[in-house]
Amino acid sequence: MRLFSVRDYRHLFGAQVIALFGTGLTTVALGLLAYDLAGPRAGMVLGTALTIKMVMYVIIAPLTAASIDRLPRRTLLVLLDVIRGAVVLALPLVTEVWHIYVLIGLLQAASAAFTPTFQAVIPDIVPDEAAYTRALSASQVASTMESLLSPVLAAVALIFLTFDRLFLGTSIGFAASAVLVLSTRIPDARPSARTTAWDKAVGGIRTFLATPRLRGVMALNLVVASAGSIVVVSTVNHVRDRLGGTQQDVAWMLAASGTGTLLAALVLPRLLDRISARTVMTTGAGVLVGGTAAAVTITATGLTTWTGTAVTWAVIGVGMALIITPTGKVLRASVARNAIPEAFAAQFSLSHLAWLITYPVAGVLGTNAGLTPAWSTLAALAVTGTVAALLLWPRHDGGGAPRADATTAWHLSGRSRSSLTKAA
């Protein structure tokens, strides 16, 4: 079965890609808006706004996943796009910092509900198992490409437009996404095997806690968030205040990290055929520890250069790709097919929980104590996550062998946690 021959999937995937790029452009524009309103304190404003984003993701995503079988999914996806488009359109009108916080709360609540809804729809419109696996991979590739191309598109756009016009463009993008969703025929959700909303909401998290390799993934989430927060939160102040750069320079520096991500993503498919996911992901953790150490060295020694920063940002991008890209493969190998949406929803929430820890460190500590203490703290968290992953994820478990039997037993028969852990 050819994946993109499925009309409904093709349109829904297009909606996801447009929404992803809308979110990416909004992130770039939001950093510039924060700098416009707060100047040197932009890092704290952006860090707080992104912390609000993570709170919404951690709370809303599992609740949406738990309730998705009771909701009209096409209507919900369209409504979420409309909300996001309206909020983004209002962002350039703000005059106070607290306005940003309120609007970001609304925007990210809608985004947090969109992702698990989209993931739950895929198996119903792509019933073929092989095509379904390719659909999950396509979704990951789209996310990877967005991290590269959004900053590049923003940099090009900023040559001709002021940053507030980026918000208008992303609003139009969300409207286009809603139109594409409307053009699909999304079937009604099948009732979940779980009996209560709470059981559905925490089912995926229980699987993470019970499976050694997934506990390792949880630790690696902290490594990604620690290094990523340096790039996402601190780039605007580092480039504008320390390097004396422009708005376009901020976007290009973010693109340097995205370039590292893309280069790694191009190599990984063949690499994962020969090397276990555990080896690739823990290597990525080592790369991120090195990247954060380089960032601390740059800010602590005062040897701040364009080349040094760009190379460090690219290294961080490589490390993030080495961890993020194989994660879907590990999840699919750890749960039964009917539990994949819950596992992805759990990873969505748990990964953003890690960002909820690191964003305030980068934003608040970076503003009040300086970049060196903030980045040093984040580097220490990256080391902690790396060591924890090595201890929690057994060396003999490469993360590639299917474990659907063990996970199914956990879901359907209430098998004890200890026995599932032994099986995994």
C-alpha positions as CSV (number, residue, x, y, z in Angstrom):
1,M,0.0,0.0,0.0
2,R,1.4,3.4,-1.0
3,L,1.0,5.7,1.9
4,F,0.4,9.0,0.0
5,S,-2.1,7.3,-2.3
6,V,-4.5,7.5,0.7
7,R,-6.3,10.8,0.0
8,D,-7.4,11.4,3.6
9,Y,-3.9,10.8,5.0
10,R,-2.4,13.0,2.3
11,H,-4.6,15.9,3.3
12,L,-4.2,15.3,7.0
13,F,-0.4,15.1,6.7
14,G,-0.5,18.3,4.8
15,A,-2.4,19.9,7.6
16,Q,0.1,18.7,10.1
17,V,3.1,20.0,8.1
18,I,1.5,23.4,7.7
19,A,0.6,23.6,11.4
20,L,4.2,22.5,12.4
21,F,5.7,25.3,10.3
22,G,3.2,27.7,11.7
23,T,4.3,26.7,15.2
24,G,8.0,27.0,14.3
25,L,7.6,30.4,12.8
26,T,5.6,31.5,15.8
27,T,8.5,30.4,18.1
28,V,11.0,32.5,16.2
29,A,8.7,35.5,16.1
30,L,7.8,35.1,19.8
31,G,11.5,35.3,20.7
32,L,11.8,38.6,18.8
33,L,8.6,39.9,20.3
34,A,9.9,39.2,23.8
35,Y,13.1,41.0,23.0
36,D,11.1,44.0,21.6
37,L,9.1,44.2,24.9
38,A,11.7,43.2,27.5
39,G,15.2,43.8,25.9
40,P,17.8,42.1,28.1
41,R,15.1,40.3,30.1
42,A,13.8,38.6,26.9
43,G,15.2,35.3,28.0
44,M,13.1,35.3,31.1
45,V,10.0,36.3,29.2
46,L,10.5,33.7,26.6
47,G,11.4,31.1,29.2
48,T,8.3,31.8,31.1
49,A,6.1,31.7,27.9
50,L,7.7,28.3,27.0
51,T,7.2,27.0,30.5
52,I,3.5,27.8,30.2
53,K,3.6,25.9,26.9
54,M,5.1,22.9,28.6
55,V,2.5,23.0,31.4
56,M,-0.3,22.9,28.8
57,Y,1.4,20.0,27.0
58,V,1.9,18.0,30.1
59,I,-1.7,18.5,31.3
60,I,-3.8,18.8,28.1
61,A,-2.2,16.1,26.0
62,P,-3.0,13.0,28.2
63,L,-6.5,14.3,29.0
64,T,-7.1,14.7,25.2
65,A,-5.7,11.2,24.6
66,A,-8.0,9.8,27.3
67,S,-11.1,11.5,25.8
68,I,-10.5,11.2,22.1
69,D,-12.8,8.3,21.6
70,R,-15.7,10.4,22.8
71,L,-15.1,13.5,20.7
72,P,-15.9,14.3,17.0
73,R,-12.3,14.3,15.8
74,R,-12.5,16.2,12.6
75,T,-14.5,19.0,14.2
76,L,-12.0,19.1,17.1
77,L,-9.0,19.4,14.8
78,V,-10.6,22.2,12.8
79,L,-11.6,24.1,16.0
80,L,-8.0,23.8,17.4
81,D,-6.6,25.2,14.1
82,V,-9.1,28.1,14.3
83,I,-8.2,28.8,17.9
84,R,-4.4,28.8,17.1
85,G,-4.9,31.0,14.1
86,A,-6.9,33.6,16.1
87,V,-4.3,33.6,18.9
88,V,-1.4,34.1,16.6
89,L,-3.2,36.9,14.9
90,A,-3.6,38.7,18.2
91,L,0.1,38.3,19.4
92,P,1.5,41.3,17.5
93,L,-1.1,43.5,19.1
94,V,0.2,42.9,22.7
95,T,1.7,45.8,24.6
96,E,2.3,44.1,28.0
97,V,4.3,41.0,28.8
98,W,1.4,39.3,30.7
99,H,-0.6,39.5,27.4
100,I,2.0,37.1,25.9
101,Y,1.5,34.7,28.8
102,V,-2.3,34.6,28.4
103,L,-2.2,34.1,24.6
104,I,0.6,31.5,24.7
105,G,-1.5,29.6,27.3
106,L,-4.4,29.5,24.8
107,L,-2.2,28.7,21.8
108,Q,-0.4,25.9,23.4
109,A,-3.5,24.3,25.0
110,A,-4.8,24.0,21.5
111,S,-1.5,22.6,20.1
112,A,-1.3,20.1,23.0
113,A,-4.8,18.8,22.1
114,F,-4.0,18.7,18.3
115,T,-1.0,16.3,18.5
116,P,-2.6,13.3,20.3
117,T,-5.8,13.8,18.2
118,F,-3.8,13.6,15.0
119,Q,-1.9,10.5,16.2
120,A,-5.1,8.8,17.1
121,V,-6.6,9.4,13.7
122,I,-3.7,7.9,11.7
123,P,-4.4,4.2,12.4
124,D,-8.1,4.6,11.3
125,I,-7.3,6.2,8.0
126,V,-4.2,4.1,7.3
127,P,-5.3,0.5,8.3
128,D,-2.4,-1.2,6.6
129,E,0.2,-1.9,9.3
130,A,3.3,-1.3,7.1
131,A,1.8,1.9,5.8
132,Y,0.9,2.9,9.4
133,T,4.5,2.5,10.4
134,R,5.6,4.6,7.5
135,A,3.0,7.2,8.5
136,L,4.5,7.5,11.9
137,S,8.0,7.9,10.4
138,A,6.7,10.5,8.0
139,S,5.3,12.5,10.9
140,Q,8.7,12.4,12.6
141,V,10.5,13.5,9.4
142,A,8.1,16.4,9.2
143,S,9.0,17.5,12.7
144,T,12.7,17.2,11.9
145,M,12.4,19.2,8.7
146,E,10.4,21.9,10.5
147,S,13.2,22.4,13.0
148,L,15.5,23.2,10.1
149,L,13.4,25.0,7.7
150,S,11.3,27.2,10.0
151,P,14.2,29.3,11.2
152,V,15.5,29.5,7.6
153,L,12.1,30.7,6.3
154,A,11.9,33.1,9.2
155,A,15.4,34.5,8.3
156,V,14.4,35.0,4.7
157,A,11.1,36.5,5.6
158,L,12.7,39.0,8.0
159,I,14.7,40.4,5.1
160,F,11.5,41.8,3.7
161,L,9.1,41.9,6.7
162,T,9.1,43.0,10.3
163,F,8.8,40.1,12.8
164,D,5.1,40.9,13.6
165,R,4.2,40.1,10.0
166,L,5.4,36.5,10.7
167,F,2.4,36.1,13.0
168,L,0.1,37.1,10.2
169,G,1.6,34.5,7.9
170,T,1.4,31.7,10.5
171,S,-2.3,32.6,11.1
172,I,-3.0,32.1,7.4
173,G,-1.2,28.8,7.7
174,F,-3.4,27.5,10.5
175,A,-6.4,28.5,8.4
176,A,-5.1,26.4,5.5
177,S,-4.5,23.5,7.9
178,A,-8.2,23.8,9.0
179,V,-9.4,23.7,5.4
180,L,-7.3,20.6,4.7
181,V,-8.7,18.8,7.8
182,L,-12.2,19.7,6.6
183,S,-11.5,18.0,3.3
184,T,-10.8,14.6,5.0
185,R,-13.2,11.9,5.9
186,I,-12.1,11.0,9.5
187,P,-14.2,8.1,10.9
188,D,-15.7,8.1,14.3
189,A,-13.3,6.8,17.0
190,R,-13.5,3.2,18.2
191,P,-14.1,2.9,21.9
192,S,-11.0,2.3,23.9
193,A,-10.5,-1.0,25.8
194,R,-9.9,1.0,29.0
195,T,-12.8,1.6,31.2
196,T,-12.1,4.9,32.8
197,A,-10.6,8.2,31.5
198,W,-8.0,8.1,34.2
199,D,-6.9,4.6,33.2
200,K,-6.6,5.7,29.6
201,A,-4.7,8.9,30.6
202,V,-2.1,7.1,32.7
203,G,-1.9,3.8,30.8
204,G,1.0,4.9,28.6
205,I,2.9,6.4,31.5
206,R,2.5,3.1,33.4
207,T,4.0,1.3,30.5
208,F,7.0,3.7,30.5
209,L,7.5,3.2,34.3
210,A,7.3,-0.6,33.9
211,T,9.6,-1.0,30.9
212,P,13.4,-0.6,31.4
213,R,14.1,0.7,27.9
214,L,11.3,3.3,28.2
215,R,12.6,4.4,31.5
216,G,15.9,5.0,29.7
217,V,14.0,7.1,27.1
218,M,12.5,9.2,30.0
219,A,16.0,10.0,31.2
220,L,17.2,10.9,27.6
221,N,14.3,13.3,27.4
222,L,16.0,15.3,30.1
223,V,19.2,15.4,28.1
224,V,17.4,16.7,25.0
225,A,15.5,19.3,27.0
226,S,18.7,20.5,28.8
227,A,20.7,21.1,25.6
228,G,17.7,22.3,23.6
229,S,16.7,24.9,26.2
230,I,20.1,26.6,25.7
231,V,19.3,27.0,22.0
232,V,15.6,27.8,22.2
233,V,15.6,30.2,25.1
234,S,19.0,31.8,25.1
235,T,19.7,32.3,21.4
236,V,17.9,35.6,21.1
237,N,19.8,37.3,24.0
238,H,23.1,35.6,23.1
239,V,23.0,36.8,19.5
240,R,21.5,40.2,20.0
241,D,23.4,41.2,23.2
242,R,26.7,39.3,23.1
243,L,27.3,39.0,19.4
244,G,25.5,42.2,18.4
245,G,23.4,40.5,15.8
246,T,20.1,41.3,14.1
247,Q,16.7,39.7,14.0
248,Q,17.8,37.7,10.9
249,D,20.9,36.6,12.7
250,V,18.8,35.1,15.5
251,A,16.9,33.0,12.9
252,W,20.1,31.9,11.1
253,M,21.6,30.8,14.4
254,L,18.6,28.7,15.2
255,A,18.9,27.3,11.7
256,A,22.4,26.2,12.5
257,S,21.0,23.8,15.1
258,G,18.4,22.7,12.6
259,T,21.1,21.9,10.1
260,G,22.8,19.6,12.5
261,T,19.5,17.9,13.1
262,L,18.9,17.4,9.4
263,L,22.4,16.1,8.7
264,A,22.0,13.5,11.4
265,A,18.5,12.6,10.3
266,L,19.8,11.8,6.7
267,V,22.3,9.4,8.1
268,L,20.3,7.7,10.8
269,P,17.9,5.4,8.8
270,R,20.8,3.3,7.4
271,L,22.7,3.6,10.7
272,L,19.7,2.2,12.7
273,D,19.7,-0.9,10.4
274,R,23.2,-1.8,11.7
275,I,23.4,-0.3,15.2
276,S,21.0,-0.7,18.1
277,A,18.7,2.2,19.0
278,R,20.2,2.2,22.5
279,T,23.7,2.8,21.2
280,V,22.6,5.6,18.8
281,M,20.6,7.3,21.5
282,T,23.2,7.1,24.3
283,T,25.8,8.3,21.8
284,G,23.5,11.3,21.1
285,A,23.4,11.9,24.8
286,G,27.2,12.1,24.9
287,V,27.1,14.5,22.0
288,L,24.7,16.7,23.8
289,V,26.8,16.7,27.0
290,G,29.7,17.8,24.8
291,G,27.6,20.5,23.2
292,T,26.4,21.9,26.5
293,A,30.0,21.8,27.8
294,A,31.1,23.8,24.8
295,A,28.3,26.3,25.3
296,V,29.4,26.8,28.9
297,T,33.0,27.3,27.8
298,I,32.0,29.9,25.3
299,T,30.1,32.0,27.8
300,A,32.4,31.4,30.8
301,T,35.7,32.4,28.9
302,G,34.2,35.3,27.0
303,L,35.4,33.7,23.7
304,T,32.1,34.5,22.1
305,T,32.4,34.2,18.3
306,W,29.9,33.6,15.5
307,T,31.7,30.5,14.3
308,G,32.1,29.0,17.8
309,T,28.4,29.5,18.6
310,A,27.2,28.2,15.2
311,V,29.3,25.0,15.5
312,T,28.1,24.4,19.0
313,W,24.5,24.9,18.0
314,A,25.0,22.5,15.1
315,V,26.5,19.9,17.4
316,I,23.5,20.2,19.8
317,G,21.2,19.7,16.7
318,V,23.0,16.5,15.8
319,G,22.8,15.2,19.4
320,M,19.1,16.0,19.6
321,A,18.4,14.1,16.3
322,L,20.4,11.1,17.5
323,I,18.0,10.8,20.5
324,I,14.7,12.0,19.0
325,T,14.7,10.2,15.7
326,P,15.0,6.6,17.0
327,T,12.5,7.2,19.8
328,G,9.5,6.2,17.6
329,K,11.1,2.9,16.7
330,V,11.7,2.1,20.4
331,L,8.1,3.0,21.3
332,R,6.7,0.8,18.5
333,A,9.0,-2.1,19.6
334,S,7.8,-1.8,23.2
335,V,4.0,-1.8,22.9
336,A,1.2,-3.6,21.1
337,R,-0.2,-1.9,17.9
338,N,-3.4,-0.9,19.6
339,A,-1.4,0.8,22.4
340,I,0.8,2.8,20.1
341,P,-1.3,6.0,20.4
342,E,-1.2,5.9,24.2
343,A,2.6,5.3,24.2
344,F,3.1,8.2,21.8
345,A,0.8,10.4,24.0
346,A,2.8,9.4,27.1
347,Q,6.1,10.2,25.4
348,F,4.6,13.5,24.3
349,S,3.8,14.5,27.9
350,L,6.9,13.0,29.5
351,S,9.2,14.7,27.0
352,H,7.6,18.0,27.6
353,L,7.7,17.5,31.4
354,A,11.5,17.5,31.0
355,W,11.3,20.8,29.1
356,L,9.1,22.2,31.9
357,I,12.1,21.6,34.2
358,T,14.7,23.1,31.9
359,Y,12.9,26.1,30.4
360,P,12.8,28.0,33.7
361,V,16.5,27.3,34.3
362,A,17.4,28.8,31.0
363,G,15.0,31.7,31.2
364,V,14.8,32.8,34.8
365,L,18.2,31.7,36.0
366,G,19.8,33.0,32.8
367,T,18.3,36.4,33.2
368,N,18.9,36.8,37.0
369,A,22.2,35.1,37.4
370,G,23.7,35.2,33.9
371,L,24.1,32.7,31.1
372,T,27.1,30.9,32.6
373,P,25.3,29.7,35.8
374,A,22.2,28.8,33.8
375,W,24.1,26.9,31.1
376,S,26.3,25.2,33.7
377,T,23.1,24.0,35.5
378,L,21.7,22.7,32.2
379,A,25.0,20.9,31.4
380,A,24.8,19.2,34.8
381,L,21.2,18.1,34.1
382,A,22.4,16.7,30.7
383,V,25.1,14.7,32.5
384,T,22.5,13.4,35.1
385,G,20.1,12.3,32.4
386,T,22.9,10.5,30.4
387,V,24.1,8.6,33.5
388,A,20.5,7.7,34.4
389,A,19.8,6.4,30.9
390,L,22.9,4.2,30.9
391,L,21.8,2.7,34.3
392,L,18.1,2.3,33.5
393,W,18.4,0.9,30.0
394,P,20.1,-2.5,30.1
395,R,23.0,-2.9,27.7
396,H,21.7,-6.2,26.3
397,D,18.4,-4.5,25.3
398,G,19.0,-2.7,22.1
399,G,15.5,-1.4,21.7
400,G,14.7,-3.0,18.4
401,A,12.9,-6.3,19.2
402,P,9.1,-6.2,19.4
403,R,7.7,-6.5,22.8
404,A,4.0,-6.4,21.9
405,D,3.3,-9.7,23.8
406,A,4.4,-8.3,27.1
407,T,2.7,-5.0,26.7
408,T,-0.6,-6.6,25.6
409,A,-0.5,-8.7,28.7
410,W,0.0,-5.6,30.8
411,H,-3.0,-3.9,29.2
412,L,-5.4,-6.8,29.0
413,S,-4.8,-9.0,32.0
414,G,-3.5,-6.6,34.6
415,R,-0.2,-8.5,34.8
416,S,2.0,-7.4,37.6
417,R,4.6,-4.6,37.0
418,S,7.4,-6.9,38.0
419,S,6.6,-9.6,35.5
420,L,6.3,-7.1,32.7
421,T,9.6,-5.6,33.6
422,K,11.2,-9.0,33.5
423,A,9.7,-9.6,30.1
424,A,10.9,-6.3,28.7
